[in-house]
Each structure stands twice: as C-alpha cells, then as structure tokens.
C-alpha cells in the first residue's frame, strides 16, 4: 500500500493508458481495484448484456446467420451513407 500511495500518479496514468486495472492490497489484507472510469463503464455495459437473456439470444442468432452467410447485407449505397457519418 505504501508503494501504491507513494507512486499514485504513476499507477493512475498506467491504469488509464494501458487499460489494465491494478489490484492493491492493504496492510490489513483487504484488496481493492483501481481502474479508469472508461474501463469501468465498459465493464458495466458488458455485464448488462451478459445478464440479458434477450440480448444474448439476439447475439447467438446473429452469430448463426453470419456464420452461414445468411445475414443482412447492406447495399453499397447504404454502406457509403454509414461510413460518411
């Protein structure tokens, strides 16, 4: 914990730049995690999707149609419109 406290700025910058959380253990043995807010929000979104059986079913169906090349195929005009945004 002292090492973490003494180098807090460096660890925070490392966590943000490398998108890797850091686990810190206190002297009393309790652990905590330091991660960027952006990464935490992304984790929360992932958990939301994973906990939604409806969304997971949609993903499974999309994977199936993609694998068999039966999914929706936009026209070149639609692709051009999407990529121009």
C-alpha positions as CSV (number, residue, x, y, z in Angstrom):
1,X,0.0,0.0,0.0
2,X,2.8,2.4,0.8
3,X,4.4,1.8,-2.6
4,X,1.0,2.5,-4.2
5,X,0.5,5.7,-2.3
6,X,4.0,6.9,-3.0
7,X,3.6,6.3,-6.7
8,X,-0.1,7.1,-7.1
9,X,0.2,9.4,-10.1
10,X,2.3,6.9,-12.0
11,X,-0.1,4.0,-11.2
12,X,-3.1,6.0,-12.2
13,X,-1.5,7.1,-15.5
14,X,-0.5,3.4,-16.2
15,X,-4.0,2.2,-15.5
16,X,-5.6,4.8,-17.8
17,X,-3.1,4.4,-20.6
18,X,-2.8,0.6,-20.6
19,X,-6.5,-0.1,-19.8
20,X,-5.4,-2.6,-17.2
21,X,-6.8,-2.5,-13.6
22,X,-4.4,-2.6,-10.7
23,X,-5.1,-4.7,-7.6
24,X,-3.8,-3.2,-4.4
25,X,-3.6,-5.0,-1.0
26,X,-3.8,-3.0,2.2
27,X,-1.7,-3.9,5.2
28,X,-4.8,-5.4,6.9
29,X,-5.2,-7.7,3.9
30,X,-8.2,-6.1,2.2
31,X,-7.9,-5.7,-1.6
32,X,-9.2,-3.0,-3.9
33,X,-9.1,-2.4,-7.6
34,X,-8.0,0.8,-9.4
35,X,-9.3,1.2,-12.9
36,X,-10.2,4.0,-15.2
37,X,-13.8,5.3,-15.3
38,X,-14.0,4.5,-19.0
39,X,-13.0,0.9,-18.4
40,X,-15.4,0.6,-15.5
41,X,-18.3,1.8,-17.7
42,X,-17.4,-0.6,-20.4
43,X,-17.4,-3.5,-17.9
44,X,-20.8,-2.4,-16.6
45,X,-22.2,-2.4,-20.2
46,X,-20.7,-5.9,-20.8
47,X,-22.3,-7.2,-17.6
48,X,-25.6,-5.7,-18.6
49,X,-25.5,-7.5,-22.0
50,X,-24.4,-10.8,-20.4
51,X,-27.2,-10.7,-17.9
52,X,-29.9,-10.1,-20.5
53,X,-31.1,-13.4,-21.9
54,X,-32.9,-11.5,-24.7
55,X,-29.7,-9.7,-25.9
56,X,-27.7,-12.9,-25.6
57,X,-30.2,-14.7,-27.7
58,X,-30.0,-12.0,-30.4
59,X,-26.2,-12.3,-30.4
60,X,-26.4,-16.0,-30.8
61,X,-28.9,-15.7,-33.7
62,X,-26.7,-13.1,-35.4
63,X,-23.6,-15.3,-35.0
64,X,-25.5,-18.1,-36.6
65,X,-26.7,-16.1,-39.6
66,X,-23.3,-14.5,-40.0
67,X,-21.6,-17.9,-40.0
68,X,-23.9,-19.3,-42.6
69,X,-23.7,-16.0,-44.7
70,X,-27.4,-15.6,-44.4
71,X,-27.3,-12.3,-42.5
72,X,-28.4,-8.9,-43.8
73,X,-26.1,-7.4,-46.5
74,X,-26.4,-3.6,-47.0
75,X,-26.1,-2.2,-50.4
76,X,-23.0,-0.2,-51.4
77,X,-25.1,3.0,-51.2
78,X,-26.1,2.1,-47.6
79,X,-22.5,1.4,-46.7
80,X,-21.4,4.7,-48.2
81,X,-24.0,6.5,-46.1
82,X,-23.0,4.7,-42.9
83,X,-19.3,5.4,-43.4
84,X,-19.8,9.1,-44.2
85,X,-21.2,9.8,-40.8
